[in-house]
Amino acid sequence: MKKTTSLFKIKLNELQFQLENLHIHNKINKEAMETFSESFKEHVNNIKDPDQKEKLEILAGLKAPKKKDELSKAAKNAKQQGQYKSGKTKLQHDDPEYRDKINEDAEREVQKVKKPLPKNLKDLYRKIARNSHPDVLEGDELKEEKIDLFRQAQASIEDERYGNLIDCALLLNIDIPEEFSKDYYRPEKIDTRIREIKQQVIQITKSVAWGWYHLESESDKQNLILKYAHFLLQSSK
């Protein structure tokens, strides 16, 4: 008799798809924000009116305000864009001792948790570490992305947000045991997570940078920058 796929596995497959979709949108959005920011800076630099130029620089987060209370919401949002710096690899991937070192690092992270970590979560974290620790990614073309997942996994066990730990595992194509459906990720909770991710994707596609990035003509892009500058000036009044 053919074994049927459980509801938990079906939901996990859908969640993995949505997580990968969000990951792709975030990558595109990062490039969109960077290129839009450069074009907007160029527009601001060409403004002749010094007062208007300075005001736009402050509103867009390109220049620090004279007083702390002048920092606009737009400027705060602009400053939230994180920067990533990859660390240097200390061990070669083919070093026979690397696995022991990764397990030791994983164990140290486990010990940081305030509550005793259940064995199945320890095992899952160790699998994540073996696939995403900086020391095992020499020559991996996805090194930066995997290191970011490793750091997210660390934060997940420290903050006891075990659902996020499962998200990291799915993005690394690590199998999630059926037992997790009872303790941490019931199908209805996965549905909630899927809805959250879909909403995040929608919010990304509503941003000015995203819309600008996907315009085809340079004239349309320039017009959007003009409209955005006008919006910032009007909203600050």
C-alpha positions as CSV (number, residue, x, y, z in Angstrom):
1,M,0.0,0.0,0.0
2,K,1.3,3.4,-1.0
3,K,2.2,5.6,2.0
4,T,0.4,8.9,2.0
5,T,2.1,12.2,2.7
6,S,1.1,13.6,6.0
7,L,-0.6,17.0,6.4
8,F,2.4,18.2,8.3
9,K,4.8,17.4,5.4
10,I,2.4,19.0,2.9
11,K,2.3,22.2,5.0
12,L,6.1,22.2,5.3
13,N,6.5,22.0,1.6
14,E,4.2,25.0,1.1
15,L,6.1,26.9,3.9
16,Q,9.4,26.1,2.2
17,F,8.2,27.4,-1.1
18,Q,7.0,30.6,0.5
19,L,10.2,31.1,2.5
20,E,12.2,30.7,-0.8
21,N,9.9,33.1,-2.5
22,L,10.5,35.7,0.3
23,H,14.2,35.1,0.1
24,I,14.2,35.8,-3.6
25,H,12.1,39.0,-3.1
26,N,14.5,40.1,-0.4
27,K,17.5,39.7,-2.6
28,I,15.9,41.6,-5.5
29,N,14.7,44.3,-3.0
30,K,18.2,44.7,-1.6
31,E,19.5,45.5,-5.1
32,A,16.5,47.7,-5.8
33,M,17.1,49.7,-2.6
34,E,20.8,50.2,-3.4
35,T,20.3,51.3,-7.0
36,F,17.3,53.5,-6.1
37,S,19.3,55.1,-3.3
38,E,22.1,55.9,-5.7
39,S,19.7,57.5,-8.3
40,F,18.0,59.5,-5.6
41,K,21.3,60.8,-4.2
42,E,22.2,61.9,-7.7
43,H,18.9,63.7,-8.0
44,V,19.3,65.4,-4.7
45,N,22.9,66.5,-5.5
46,N,21.6,68.2,-8.6
47,I,19.1,70.4,-6.7
48,K,20.1,74.1,-6.9
49,D,18.1,75.3,-3.9
50,P,20.4,74.6,-0.9
51,D,17.6,74.6,1.6
52,Q,15.5,72.2,-0.3
53,K,18.5,70.0,-1.0
54,E,19.4,69.8,2.7
55,K,15.8,69.1,3.7
56,L,15.6,66.2,1.2
57,E,18.9,64.8,2.4
58,I,17.7,64.8,6.0
59,L,14.2,63.4,5.1
60,A,15.8,60.6,3.0
61,G,18.4,59.7,5.7
62,L,21.3,60.9,3.5
63,K,22.4,63.5,6.0
64,A,22.2,63.7,9.8
65,P,19.6,66.2,11.1
66,K,20.8,69.2,13.2
67,K,18.7,68.0,16.1
68,K,17.7,64.5,17.1
69,D,14.0,65.3,16.9
70,E,14.3,66.3,13.2
71,L,14.9,62.7,12.2
72,S,11.9,61.8,10.1
73,K,10.2,58.5,9.8
74,A,11.6,58.2,6.3
75,A,15.1,58.8,7.5
76,K,14.7,56.2,10.3
77,N,13.5,53.7,7.7
78,A,16.4,54.5,5.4
79,K,18.8,53.8,8.3
80,Q,17.4,50.4,9.0
81,Q,19.0,48.8,5.9
82,G,21.5,46.4,7.4
83,Q,25.0,45.7,6.0
84,Y,26.6,42.3,6.0
85,K,30.3,41.6,6.4
86,S,31.4,38.1,5.9
87,G,33.9,36.7,8.3
88,K,37.2,35.0,7.4
89,T,37.2,31.2,7.2
90,K,39.5,29.7,9.8
91,L,39.3,26.1,8.7
92,Q,39.4,24.5,5.2
93,H,36.3,22.5,4.3
94,D,38.4,19.3,3.9
95,D,40.0,19.6,7.3
96,P,39.3,16.3,9.1
97,E,38.8,18.1,12.4
98,Y,36.2,20.6,11.1
99,R,33.2,18.5,12.1
100,D,34.3,18.3,15.7
101,K,34.8,22.0,15.9
102,I,31.4,22.7,14.4
103,N,29.8,20.4,16.9
104,E,31.6,22.2,19.7
105,D,30.5,25.6,18.5
106,A,26.9,24.3,18.2
107,E,27.1,22.9,21.8
108,R,28.3,26.3,23.1
109,E,25.3,28.0,21.5
110,V,23.0,25.3,23.0
111,Q,24.5,26.0,26.5
112,K,23.5,29.7,26.2
113,V,19.8,28.9,26.2
114,K,18.2,29.7,29.5
115,K,16.0,26.6,29.5
116,P,17.3,23.1,28.8
117,L,17.0,22.6,25.0
118,P,15.1,19.4,24.0
119,K,17.2,16.8,22.2
120,N,15.3,17.1,18.9
121,L,16.0,20.9,18.8
122,K,19.7,20.3,19.6
123,D,19.9,17.8,16.8
124,L,18.2,20.2,14.4
125,Y,20.6,23.0,15.4
126,R,23.6,20.8,14.9
127,K,22.4,19.9,11.4
128,I,22.0,23.6,10.6
129,A,25.5,24.3,12.0
130,R,27.1,21.6,9.9
131,N,25.5,23.1,6.8
132,S,25.9,26.8,7.4
133,H,28.8,27.5,9.9
134,P,31.4,29.8,8.3
135,D,34.1,27.3,8.8
136,V,32.6,24.7,6.5
137,L,31.7,27.0,3.6
138,E,35.0,27.5,1.9
139,G,34.3,27.9,-1.8
140,D,30.6,27.8,-1.4
141,E,28.9,30.2,-3.8
142,L,26.1,30.7,-1.3
143,K,28.4,31.3,1.6
144,E,27.0,34.7,2.7
145,E,23.4,33.5,2.5
146,K,24.2,30.4,4.6
147,I,26.2,32.3,7.2
148,D,23.2,34.6,7.6
149,L,21.0,31.6,8.2
150,F,23.5,30.3,10.7
151,R,23.3,33.6,12.6
152,Q,19.5,33.5,12.5
153,A,19.5,30.0,13.9
154,Q,21.8,31.1,16.7
155,A,19.4,33.9,17.6
156,S,16.4,31.5,17.4
157,I,17.7,29.2,20.1
158,E,18.9,32.1,22.3
159,D,15.5,33.8,22.1
160,E,13.6,30.5,22.2
161,R,11.9,31.2,18.8
162,Y,12.0,27.6,17.7
163,G,9.7,28.2,14.7
164,N,12.4,30.4,13.2
165,L,14.9,27.6,13.7
166,I,12.7,25.4,11.6
167,D,12.5,28.1,8.9
168,C,16.3,28.2,8.7
169,A,16.4,24.4,8.4
170,L,13.9,24.5,5.5
171,L,15.9,27.1,3.6
172,L,18.9,24.7,4.0
173,N,16.8,21.8,2.7
174,I,17.2,20.0,6.0
175,D,14.4,17.5,6.7
176,I,12.1,18.3,9.7
177,P,11.0,15.2,11.6
178,E,7.3,14.5,12.0
179,E,7.5,14.8,15.8
180,F,7.9,18.6,15.4
181,S,4.3,18.8,14.4
182,K,3.3,17.9,18.0
183,D,5.7,20.1,19.9
184,Y,6.6,23.1,17.9
185,Y,4.9,23.4,14.5
186,R,1.3,22.2,14.2
187,P,-0.3,22.6,10.8
188,E,-2.4,25.5,11.9
189,K,0.7,27.3,13.2
190,I,2.4,26.7,9.8
191,D,-0.6,28.3,8.1
192,T,-0.2,31.4,10.3
193,R,3.5,31.6,9.3
194,I,2.7,31.2,5.6
195,R,0.2,34.1,5.8
196,E,2.8,36.2,7.6
197,I,5.4,35.5,4.8
198,K,2.9,36.3,2.0
199,Q,2.2,39.6,3.7
200,Q,5.9,40.4,3.9
201,V,6.2,39.7,0.1
202,I,3.3,42.0,-0.5
203,Q,4.9,44.8,1.6
204,I,8.1,44.5,-0.4
205,T,6.4,44.9,-3.7
206,K,4.6,48.0,-2.5
207,S,7.9,49.9,-1.8
208,V,8.9,52.9,-3.9
209,A,12.3,51.2,-4.6
210,W,10.7,48.0,-5.8
211,G,8.3,49.9,-8.1
212,W,11.2,52.1,-9.4
213,Y,13.5,49.1,-10.0
214,H,10.9,47.4,-12.2
215,L,10.1,50.3,-14.4
216,E,11.5,49.8,-17.9
217,S,12.1,53.4,-19.2
218,E,14.6,55.8,-17.7
219,S,12.1,58.6,-18.0
220,D,9.5,56.7,-15.9
221,K,12.2,56.1,-13.3
222,Q,13.1,59.8,-13.2
223,N,9.5,60.8,-12.9
224,L,9.0,58.5,-10.0
225,I,12.1,59.9,-8.2
226,L,10.6,63.4,-8.7
227,K,7.3,62.3,-7.3
228,Y,9.0,60.6,-4.3
229,A,11.0,63.8,-3.6
230,H,7.8,65.8,-3.7
231,F,6.1,63.4,-1.4
232,L,8.9,63.6,1.2
233,L,8.8,67.4,1.1
234,Q,5.0,67.6,1.4
235,S,4.7,65.0,4.1
236,S,7.2,66.9,6.3
237,K,5.1,70.0,6.4
